[in-house]
Amino acid sequence: MSVTVELYGLEVAGAHGVEEEERQRPQPFLYDIWLEVPDGATSDRLEATVDYREVVRCVQEISGGRQFRLLEAIATAVATALVERFELEAARVRVRKPAVRLEAPVEWTAATVEKRKP
C-alpha cells in the first residue's frame, strides 16, 4: 500500500529571484507538497506519520534561511530537507511564484522536484 499526504497552496513569503529587486522585498511563494509516508500512517497515530505543522516549519526555515535565484533550487532544497528530516519514502515539491514579472502576462511560474530515499 502507498500513502500520500498532500499540502496544497502553502503560502510562505520569501525574497527569492533572479533580479536584485526580487531579493530586496519578500513576495509570496506557494508550495504544493506530496509526501509518501510509511504504511503505519494508517494507524491513526500522529507519531506513525508526519506532523503537518513540522512540515510547514521546515519549509519556512528553508525559505527564510537563505535567498535563492531559481525556483528549481528552492524546490530541491525543500524536498531534500523533508526526506532527510522525516520518515518518508519520497517528497515531491512544487514551488509556484504568482508575483512573477515576465515580458507577457502569466498566472505563475513553477518548478517541481521529487526526492526519494536512497
Buried (B, 14 or more C-beta within 10 A) or exposed (E): EEBEBEBEEBEBEBBBBEEEEBBEEBBEBBBBBBBBBBEEBEEEEEEBBBEBEEBBEBBBEBBEEEBBEEBBBBBBBBBBBBBEBBBBBBBBBBBBBBEBEEEEEEEBEBBBBBBEEE
